[in-house]
Each structure stands twice: as structure tokens, then as C-alpha cells.
């Protein structure tokens, strides 16, 4: 029986999430990533791409190419929330799916055509995701993962392409070899040096020649170029850790600033645990000094998602770790050994504390992750959301300052 594999990719996912929150970003060039000269572009809108901007580009260069772009630091909590919405929709409709990143999925529809018709099912699923999440998404449908992924790329933005069995090679032939998954810049340059720029050229080459030049990778590239890919859709498993890092614009030794940012990062991650109905059993703190020496320290704990348990531990680990008294380049926090579950109170905990968490989480869910936070973490300005249109702080923060 022939397989039916669907690939789905949320279009400019981070940007699309920001536009759901603030419609004034629509049709404007938007850059998301580190806002300092050291930062890089994590995502950019199609309007920004017209100026030559792309992901992983230094933010400084991106600003030079597109001076009118609106730059946002982004919010991992927001993106995780919308990713979960899409994942839950897919989970309801398809028995076997693979989530390869926060915004990309493979779905195995093999056999489902007996009941629905795979093309109809794919179209209806895409429409449901757009309707219920508000996010644009593109899809490709074929008999394997490689062809479907390439088809999705050709379908963008916000469209779909189905490649009928037997037409894989003609579909791939006119495309650039750079469209083949696993062909990066280095391999692309090597292929161009051989005069190979279109997939058709690889299709016409003996597989032995590709192997002689590129080794085992050459065999894989040749198979993909010919639409051959038997790799299975690996069932999705929940993530086992969450983390966040902060690289400073300028290396710092400001102890109060470092502890404030560490507190803010820990508080936000604990909120992400509770929002995802997760508990952690291992806390890790990371420090990178100006000489790029990097150190980590971790501690296992009883499963928890409580601020009063985890935040003091994060600060304790940080104080033990920060012992060189030299300039710091980066700090980070990571929670691992995650499991499903909600925090359970014990005999020594005050129920009112947990009620306070619920109230704080309600405010965050309604107004944003940084709508309410500890005073000790208020110095972490770059972690909070920024309104690019008037430069003013978020409403709740502004009200508290008055």
C-alpha cells in the first residue's frame, strides 16, 4: 500500500503570533530576535525578506538592509501557547504525527484515504487550523517526507500542494538543489562548483558519481532528488525540558542586575510549567563569562511548579556558580525531567500562596507573560514586551510606576 505523508509548516510563525496580538504589525516589515548588535534574527516577515533579510542574520545587518523594520524581542511563552493550540488540533484529527519543531509537523495519513480521501482530509485539517488558531499554515502532500516538505516550501505562503504518486521526479526536476532537505550552504556551493544547480541534473547523474564526491551523503541527496525517501513518521513525544538564556549587549559584573534577570527568567519558566500542566524535577543554572568559559550547576528536586520552591533554588545555584567575579556574557536557566501534572500542596504550604499563583497566572494569560512580576525581576527590561509604536511600557507596568 502506498503511503500518504503530509507536511505542515506554520508561515512566519513568530511574526504571525505577534500579529494576532497586535494587528498594527500587519503588512509591515517585522524582525524578531536579539535587539542588540550581538543579536541575530530569529524570524522575519515576508515584507522584510524583500530587503534581503533572513533568519540567523546578525540583527545589525538586518537593520541596515531594512531600516524601517519593527524589531521585537519576541516571547517564547506566546509562541509555545499557539504551537500547543495547533498541536492539539492535529492530535484530535490524526493518529500518527511527528512534531519536528515548534511550527513544523509531519502527519501519516496512510490508509485514511479509504474513509475520507487524503487530499480532502488535508485540506479540511488546514482550514480547521487556520479557523481555530488564526494562524496561516502551508502544507504538502505526497508519498514521503522529502517530497512533502519540498511541496510545502513551494506552496508558501498560506497554500497547499499535492504531488500525485508517480509525478515526484517531474515535480522536483526544475527546482533548485538548495530545496533538497539536508543541502546546506556548503553542500550547495560544492554542487554549484560541479555545475549542478537544478535537481534535474542530479536525477540524470549516476548515483556512483554522487557517492564518489559526497560519500554516503551523496547517496542520500541523490535519492531525495529522485523522490525516494522511506523514513517513517516518528510519533511525537512531549518535550522533556524548557530553558531560556540572556546574552548581554555588553558584558556585565552588576550583581544586582544579574540576580534580577535570573529571577525574572526563573519566574517566567515556572509560569510556563504551570500553563503547560508540567512539573520539573531538575533545575540547572548556566553562566558564560567574557572569556567564553561556560559553567553549569544543577540540582534535583521533588516534582514542583511552585515559585517559592524553584526561584530561591535558582538563585542559590547562581550564587554558588558565580565565583570568578569577572565580566559575565550570558546567563541561563533550564528545567528538565518534565512530567505531566499540577503542583500538589503539602502540610507545610499555605493554600493562599497557591491561590496567589492562580491569580497571577490568570493575569498573565490575559495580558501577557510579563504583565505581573516580582519587583526583584523588574530590572530585566529586555525580557518584558515592548510596544514598537510608541515606546511606552505595557499598561500594567506603566500603571504601577505611577
C-alpha positions, 0 to 999 in steps of 0.5 A: 500500500502506498503511503500518504505523508503530509507536511505542515509548516506554520508561515512566519510563525513568530511574526504571525503570533505577534500579529494576532496580538497586535494587528498594527504589525500587519503588512509591515516589515517585522524582525524578531530576535536579539535587539542588540548588535550581538543579536541575530534574527530569529524570524522575519516577515515576508515584507522584510525578506524583500530587503534581503533579510533572513533568519540567523542574520546578525540583527545589525545587518538586518537593520541596515538592509531594512531600516524601517523594520519593527524589531521585537524581542519576541516571547517564547511563552506566546509562541509555545501557547499557539504551537500547543493550540495547533498541536492539539488540533492535529492530535484530535484529527490524526493518529500518527504525527511527528512534531519536528519543531515548534511550527513544523509537523509531519502527519501519516495519513496512510490508509485514511484515504479509504474513509475520507480521501487524503487530499480532502482530509488535508485540506479540511485539517488546514482550514480547521487550523487556520479557523481555530488558531488564526494562524496561516499554515502551508502544507504538502502532500505526497508519498514521503517526507522529502517530497512533502516538505519540498511541496510545502516550501513551494506552496508558501505562503498560506497554500497547499500542494499535492504531488500525485504518486508517480509525478515526484521526479517531474515535480522536483526536476526544475527546482533548485538543489538548495530545496533538497532537505539536508543541502546546506550552504556548503553542500550547495556551493560544492554542487554549484562548483560541479555545475549542478544547480537544478535537481534535474541534473542530479536525477540524470547523474549516476548515483556512483558519481554522487557517492564518489564526491559526497560519500554516503551523503551523496547517496542520500541527496541523490535519492531525495532528488529522485523522490525516494525517501522511506523514513517513517513518521516518528510519533511525537513525544512531549518535550522533556525540558524548557530553558531560556538564556540572556546574552548581554549587549555588553558584558556585565559584573552588576550583581544586582542586575544579574540576580534580577534577570535570573529571577525574572527568567526563573519566574517566567519558566515556572509560569510556563510549567504551570500553563503547560500542566508540567512539573520539573524535577531538575533545575540547572543554572548556566553562566558564560563569562567574557572569556567564553568559559561556560559553567553549569550547576544543577540540582534535583528536586521533588516534582514542583511548579511552585515559585517559592520552591524553584526561584530561591533554588535558582538563585542559590545555584547562581550564587554558588556558580558565580565565583570568578567575579569577572565580566559575565556574557550570558546567563541561563536557566533550564528545567528538565525531567518534565512530567505531566501534572499540577503542583500538589500542596503539602502540610507545610504550604499555605493554600493562599500562596497557591491561590496567589499563583492562580491569580497571577497566572490568570493575569498573565494569560490575559495580558501577557507573560510579563504583565505581573512580576516580582519587583526583584525581576523588574530590572530585566527590561529586555525580557518584558514586551515592548510596544514598537509604536510608541515606546511606552511600557505595557499598561500594567507596568506603566500603571504601577510606576505611577 
